[in-house]
């Protein structure tokens, strides 16, 4: 062992030191979750009860009522018979192949996740559009959220809240929220400067500018963000099932471990069917409401 | 003299991170380029003093980059000045709080934009009603008012259309209706017609002049087009590199350009179209005020010309010539002057553009009488007076014929 061994092998930290750091951090976090885990859990309680209520509602309602409600929603949003019929047929197939309950569970968690992502994401996006400093702080966080493997941030969430619906929900929201934030920010920043200036010149206050000009004009971009968020939430279903989120993800997970090819394929296809329905409906809705150069029609 | 409606005093604007540090350099008279090179700050406006009277169309003119759009945005504080005062109707605009400023913008001034600034997601009626909506006026009322203004600008039946379905000219009419609907006293127009093609532009100018004759707003109009400035402006201010070069009436600017910059502008203008007969006419020297033919002939003999303009208490009557009067039978000399003895000479009005009388002045043997709406003889205009207009501004003493050949009154596209 010569002095210049650092030339051939990377100079690294002592094994012991590294272990100590890991132990301290893990210990500190464990302590944190012991101290605050319950209050954080209590904080999410209302959300959990809503999630449970919504899931029970979907499961308890007779299938044909759910089907009728879905058909009505699809038609109301897209005004397209084709899409409506397509949605009904795929849901009927899903039910016939014995995946109805799992699909309802997934539907409920995706709906709640998407709503949560929109409710949190749009205000964050607005704040980012308002100040360059906020943007420079939030952007790297979004980068981390999008690139960090989902398994890694599952660990602290599970440590803090155990396994179950809420940790699953948090994981899905973390994974799925960046597009809606980014595109809200982008959409507002791209609003025609002169239109905004006109609103200001007529004496619009900041709230009138936001609600009357910025958000309506940014809507096409924001809708694209929401669409992306829904797609990403659906793709998280399988990973979320690893921490106890019931739904279409669990049979997929089971088929990986047991090599049930058909079971995996069918459940996978059910996820795809849901994704396609969500995607087409939200896009058709956006397109229909933005017929006049992007924006919401008042009627 | 009445107090001007708008007064701007010692206005400076420097763009950059630390404008206050750069301001002394501007005041020392360092050039825009030098300041930009040494400090990275851009001088937007320097030492602007303006007063704008109630009810006039005040045109601010300059090339792009001269600071005219920056200046107009100071009146309603869309841009904050680095230094200076802006008074509007006794209010110091710079001292208004955010809330007061919003009220001020809602009721005192409205604005028309170069690229219209319409809300694409709202139909035409709701666009026109936008200013009223901001003021919190209830829907039925604001839509009624908006509908009336839409009719005024000639867009009846377009209420339910969206801006993207309209042509540029129509869109700008919507912009104009929107600005008028708030009933603000002051109208800011930022290159309002510059994005329109020439034919539509002159149509819109006509419409604005027509509207102004009934509304009597105070209009601040920004343009880079001198023809437009001359056509619309009661007074014109010319900006160069953020500083005022000249302020005055259109005639003053055309006839006495303050420096080479203004002169370069003026050179391209069709002065025959921009200037009116009034600016070139000469005082009427040969006048006859007699009532009978005999008196007329004796007055005529005392004049050095062999023709004269007959004026009575009722105003201008016609042109008499010595030759014509002598031909009349002496026995008729006691009679009043009748229609037959007048020469056939066209009459022009003082506010006719010179361009329109060029032919008449050349064809006529006499100077044309300039008669106002009340029938009074205001002056005379001959071919040589008209020719002066075509000469270079500073050299009006050169031979008229030479000058007229030199410059054809072709309008140049700027």
HADDOCK unambig.tbl for C-alpha pairs under 7 A between the chains (distance, minus, plus):
assign (segid A and resid 194 and name CA) (segid B and resid 117 and name CA) 5.24 0.50 0.50
assign (segid A and resid 195 and name CA) (segid B and resid 117 and name CA) 4.20 0.50 0.50
assign (segid A and resid 195 and name CA) (segid B and resid 118 and name CA) 6.04 0.50 0.50
assign (segid A and resid 195 and name CA) (segid B and resid 119 and name CA) 6.43 0.50 0.50
assign (segid A and resid 198 and name CA) (segid B and resid 117 and name CA) 5.76 0.50 0.50
assign (segid A and resid 201 and name CA) (segid B and resid 105 and name CA) 6.00 0.50 0.50
assign (segid A and resid 201 and name CA) (segid B and resid 110 and name CA) 6.76 0.50 0.50
assign (segid A and resid 201 and name CA) (segid B and resid 111 and name CA) 6.61 0.50 0.50
assign (segid A and resid 202 and name CA) (segid B and resid 105 and name CA) 5.53 0.50 0.50
assign (segid A and resid 202 and name CA) (segid B and resid 106 and name CA) 5.20 0.50 0.50
assign (segid A and resid 202 and name CA) (segid B and resid 110 and name CA) 6.17 0.50 0.50
assign (segid A and resid 202 and name CA) (segid B and resid 131 and name CA) 5.59 0.50 0.50
assign (segid A and resid 203 and name CA) (segid B and resid 102 and name CA) 4.41 0.50 0.50
assign (segid A and resid 203 and name CA) (segid B and resid 103 and name CA) 6.43 0.50 0.50
assign (segid A and resid 203 and name CA) (segid B and resid 105 and name CA) 4.75 0.50 0.50
assign (segid A and resid 203 and name CA) (segid B and resid 106 and name CA) 4.71 0.50 0.50
assign (segid A and resid 203 and name CA) (segid B and resid 134 and name CA) 6.88 0.50 0.50
assign (segid A and resid 204 and name CA) (segid B and resid 102 and name CA) 6.78 0.50 0.50
assign (segid A and resid 204 and name CA) (segid B and resid 134 and name CA) 5.82 0.50 0.50
assign (segid A and resid 205 and name CA) (segid B and resid 102 and name CA) 6.91 0.50 0.50
assign (segid A and resid 292 and name CA) (segid B and resid 120 and name CA) 6.92 0.50 0.50
assign (segid A and resid 292 and name CA) (segid B and resid 121 and name CA) 6.08 0.50 0.50
assign (segid A and resid 292 and name CA) (segid B and resid 162 and name CA) 6.68 0.50 0.50
assign (segid A and resid 293 and name CA) (segid B and resid 120 and name CA) 6.02 0.50 0.50
assign (segid A and resid 293 and name CA) (segid B and resid 121 and name CA) 6.58 0.50 0.50
assign (segid A and resid 293 and name CA) (segid B and resid 164 and name CA) 6.98 0.50 0.50
assign (segid A and resid 294 and name CA) (segid B and resid 121 and name CA) 6.48 0.50 0.50
assign (segid A and resid 295 and name CA) (segid B and resid 121 and name CA) 4.91 0.50 0.50
assign (segid A and resid 296 and name CA) (segid B and resid 121 and name CA) 6.21 0.50 0.50
assign (segid A and resid 297 and name CA) (segid B and resid 121 and name CA) 6.44 0.50 0.50
